Amino acid sequence: MKFMIKTKWSIFKYIPALLHSITLYFSFMIPLLLFPGCEKDFSFLSKKQKPAAPVYTSHKFTWRVDTLGDRGGASHLDDVFIIDENDAWAVGEIFLLDSTGQYGDPFNAAHWNGEKWEFTRVPVRIFSTSNDTYPLPLTSVYAFGTNNVFVNSKRTLMEWDGNDWVEKAYFYTGNNDTTFGTIFKMWGRNSRDIYCVGANGYIVHYDGAFFQRIESGVHTYINDIWGVVDERTGKKKIYCTYGDRYHLDEYGILRIHNTYAVDTLRQTLPKQTSLYTVWFTNDSPLYIGGGKGVFYYQDSQWVEVPLPRYYPSRIRGNAPNDIFITGAFRYCAHYNGSTWHFYPELIENMGSFFGLDFKNDFLIAVGSVGQRALVLTGKR
């Protein structure tokens, strides 16, 4: 008897679910029976979803070329950093004539406000034993926000804090430091984690309070540095390119660890005259540019990018499908995830780009042409 009662209640337990399934069936089938022309192909129920189509960015940019500085002053810009399309900094040396037709002290930085360039003089300490300052040429710029902008002179690290320029580190320890090298470029994760590189294989790390030398093992120019942070692990991956066109056997790629740098991928590198630039993301191959062109590292080998070999000086991008390259003769090319596009309308016999930044749909490249600084802006 107990078994029969249990079975009986088990049957009634599933009646509501059965009635619900019957209701859904007839609500679906009745329209098909009443309207014979209605679609009766149910194959979509078993179709697998197709993978997302590749995303290709646009090659179409509106270009504007400007020159800054007056003739006779040997103006130049060496680096640029974009915070957004209405807030960017370029550094170098700009000479302007005053109202009497004379050159005063040069400007060493220019700020883009979305409409025009505004010139400024960043006071740089001349000697470690003196507080005397002068707007010495600036070589690199990197920013973490509008009021968190860092610039390098050849030996000093300065920060714009929204009110003033503040010296954060003076790297040159004196005439007895024969291993010191002029600072060329920097990269950082934040204002307490900045790396600067330069001549004589010089690498230094700034932690927000102190700086520490990192041994590179090389004695030539370290021309560029780029890094990424793995969002999952928080670990940094930092690479530098080094080389000097006058010492053809000294070129390569360094990977920076905590207190030292190691020469890497040397065995497979294509023959170069120098290596000027490096760029990559967590999802892209490692890109390098040098006197023999642009290459990327994939499947344990280097692949050359099919572009003119116009001494690419800088590679920067937003993502693996949105990359720019600039160099000598106003060379400029873009990768959209599928094809490389070279912009012949920008090419000139005179003028070279030394610095480049690219954020979202806005690009700025800087350099020199004749005795003036050269600025290229592009908007997509």
N, C-alpha and C positions, 0 to 999 in steps of 0.2 A: 504493500500500500504506500509506504513512504517513497518507494522508487517511482511509482506512478504519479504521485503528487509533485515530486521534484521535476519529472519530465514535463508535466502539464504546465507548470509555471515557467519552465525554460522556454517552451514554445511561445507563450504569451509575451515573454520578455523581448522577443525579436519581431513581434507584429508591427510596432510603430516604425521600425527601420524599414521593414518590407513595404509598408504602405507609402512611406516617403519615396522610396525608389520607384514604385509604380507611378506615383504622381509625376515625378521628374521625367520618366520615360514618355508618358502621354503628352505632357506639356511640350516636349521636344518633337514628337512624331506627328501630332495632330496637324500643325501648320504645314508639314511636308505632304500629308495626305490630302489636305484641302486645297493645296496649291501645287499641282503636278509639275509646274515649270520651275519650282524652287530648286536651288542647288542641293544635290544629294551626295556630293563627294565628301566622304569623311576621312580622306587620306591625310588631311592636316593633323588629325589626332595622333598620327604615328610619325610625323615629320620631325627630324632633329633640327634644332635651332642652328642656323648658320653662324660661323664666327663673324665677329664685327669686321667690317671692311677697314683697311688701313686708312689712317687719317693723314692726309697730305696738306701741308700748310701752303699758303699762297706766296708766289714769287713776286707779286705785284707790289711795288713800293713807289711812293712819290719821293723824289730826291731833291735835296737842296745842298749846294756847295757854297761855303763861306770862307773868307780869309780874315784873320784877325791880326792886328798889329800894323804899324806903319813901315813903309819901305826903309831899308837901311838899318833895321834894328835886329835882324836875325831872330825873329820870333819863331817859336815852335811849341807844340803841345805833344806830350809823350804818353799820357794816359787819360782815361775817362771812366766815370762810373755813373750809371743811371739809377736814381732812386725811383722816379717815375717820369713820365713825359713832361712834367712841369718842374722837375727838380733833378738837376744833374751837375756834376763837377768835372772839370777838365784841368789838368795841371801841366806846367812846363815853364815857359818864360815868354812874356808878351811885352813888347816895347811900343810905347805910344808917345807921340810928340805932344809937348805941352803948348800952351797959348803963345809962347815965345818962339816956337819952332825947335825947341831943344828936347832931348830925351832926358827924362827924370829917372828915378829908380824904376826898374821893371816891375811888372805884375807877374806873379807866379801861379795864380789860380784864376779860373773863370767859372762863374755859376750860371747855369741855364735856368731861367724862370718860366719857361714855356713860351716866351715871346722873343727874348734876346739874351745875349751873354753880358753878364755883369762882372767886371774885373775887380780883383782884390789882391792885396799884398799880405801874404802869410809871413810873420816875422820869425825868422829862423836863427838860432844861436850860431854864431860863427865859430867860436872856439869853446872847448870844454872848460877852459879856465877863465872864461869871461861871459858876462851876461849881454854883451853887445849883440844886436840882431840885425839882419838884413834880409830882404826878400830873395833869398837864393833860389835857384831853379828847383822845382819840385819834380820828382820822377815818377811817383805812383800815387794812386788814390783808391780808397775802398771805404764803403759806407755801410752802416747797419741801420740807418734812419736819417731823417732830416737833421737832427741835432746830435748825430753820432757819426761824424765823418773823419776819417783818418787820411793823412797825407805823409809822404816821405820826402825829405830832401835826400841828398846823397848820404847823410849820416844821422838824420834825426827823424823821429816819429812824432807827429803832431796830431791833435784832435780838435775838431770844431764841436763845441758842446752846446751850441745854440746862442752863446753870448760872446765867446772869445776863442782864440786859438791857444791851446795849452800844450806845452811840451810834455810828452809822455816818456820818451827815452832818447838818450844821446848815445849812439852806438860806438862812436869813435873814441877810443880810450886814450889816444895820444900818439905821438910820432913813433913811439917804440912798438906800436901794434902794426907789424909789417904784414899781417894776414888780413887786415881789414879790407873789405871791398865795398865800393860804392853800391848803394841800394838801388835796384832796378824795379822790382815788383813786389807786391804783397797779396796775400789771401788770408782770410780769417773766418772763423765760425761765429765769433762774437767779439766784443771789445776787450775780452779777457783771454782771447785765444787767437793771436795774430802771428803769421809767419812772413818774414821779409827775406828776400834773396837778392844777390848782386854779384859783383866782380870778385875774383880770387876764390870762387867757390863758397862765397859767404852766405850762410843761412843763420838766422836768428829768430828765436821765438819770444814773444811778449805775452805775459800772462795777466796783464792789467796792472801790475805793480813793478815787476822786474823783467829783465830780458836775459836770455841764455843762448849762448852760441851752440849751434848744432854742427857737428863735424860732417862735411860732405865727401871728403876724400878726393875732390877735384880742385883744380887751381885756375880755372878759366871762368868765363862769364856764365852765371846762371841767369837766363834771360826771361823766364816766365815760371809761374807757379799757379796751380789750380788744385782744388780739393773738393770733396763731397763728404757728406755725413750719412751713414746708413741709418735710416729712420728706425729700423728694428733693433739694431744693436747699439746705436749711438757712437759707433766707431768711425774715425776719420780715415779717409784714403786721400793722400796728398802726393802729387807728382810735380817734378820740376824738369825743365829742359835746359841743357847747358851746351855751350859750344861757342867757337870763335872762328870767324871766316878766315882769319890769318893763321890759325893753327888747326889744320884740317883733320888731324887725327884725334882731336879732343872734342868729342860730342857724345851726347847720350841722354839718358833719362834717369833721374833720381827719384826714389820713393822715400819720403820722410817718415821715420818712426818717432818715438818719443824724444830721444836725445841724439839720434844719429840718422844718417841718410845712406841708402845703399844704391849702387848703380845697378839698374835692372833692364832686362830685355836687350842688353847690349849685343848679345850674340846674333840676334836675328835682325838688328837694325839695318835698313838700307843705307848705302853709302851716302853721306851728307857732306855739305860744306859747313853747316852749322845747324843747330836746332834753336828756333826762336820762340816757339809757342806750344802750349799744351792745353787740352780741354777734354772733359768727359762728364758723364753723369753716372748715376748708379745703374742706369738702363742702357747706356750707349757704349760703343767701343771707345778705346783710348785714341784720341786724335793728336797728331803732332804735325808741326809745319817747320820747314827749313829750306835751305838753299836749293834742295832737290825736289821741292814740292810738298804736298800734303799727303799724309798716310794715316790709316787707322789700323788698329791691331785687333784681329779677329781670327778665331780658330788657330791660335798659335802661329800666326804669320801676319806680316805687314802687307796691306793692300794700298796701292796708290790711288788717290782720288783723281779722276780724269779732268784736270784743270790746268790752265797755264801756270808755269813755274815762275811766278813774279814775286819771288821772295816773300812768301806769306809771313806777316809779322804777328798776326793775332787771330786766334780762333775763339769764338764765343757763341753761346746758343741758349735757347730756352729749354730745349728737349731734343731727343735723338732725331726728331723730324723737323727741326727748326734751328739751323746752324748757319752762321756767317763766318766768312774768311775775308780778311783785308790784308793789303801789303803794298809793295812798291808800284809806282805808276798809277796810283789810285785804284788798284786792283780790288775788286769786290765780287764775292760769289755767295750764293745761298743754296742750302740743301733743304728740300721740303719733305723728306721722308721717302722719296722715290728718285728724284732727279736733282742734279746740280745745275744751277742757272748762273751763268757768268754775265755781268752787266757791262757790255762793251761801251755803252754811252758814258760811263764814268772814267774810262781810261784816258790818261794824258801822259805825255812824255815827261812832264815835270810834276813833281809832287809824290809824296809817299805817306801812307798811314802807318803810325806806330802803335796807337792805342785803339781799342774797340770795346764797346759794350752794347748789349742787345737785351732789352726787356720787353716782353709781350710783343707789341707791334711797333716798337720804337727802337731805332738804332742811332748811335753816334759813333763816328770814327774820327780820330784826330791825328795830325801829323804836321808836315810842313811843306811849303812850296815856295821856292825862291827864298825871300827874306821874311816871309809871313807864315803865321800858323794856318794850318788847313783844317777845316771842320766839315764833315759830311753828316747830314741828318737824313734819316729815312723813316717814312711812316707808311704802314700798311693799312 
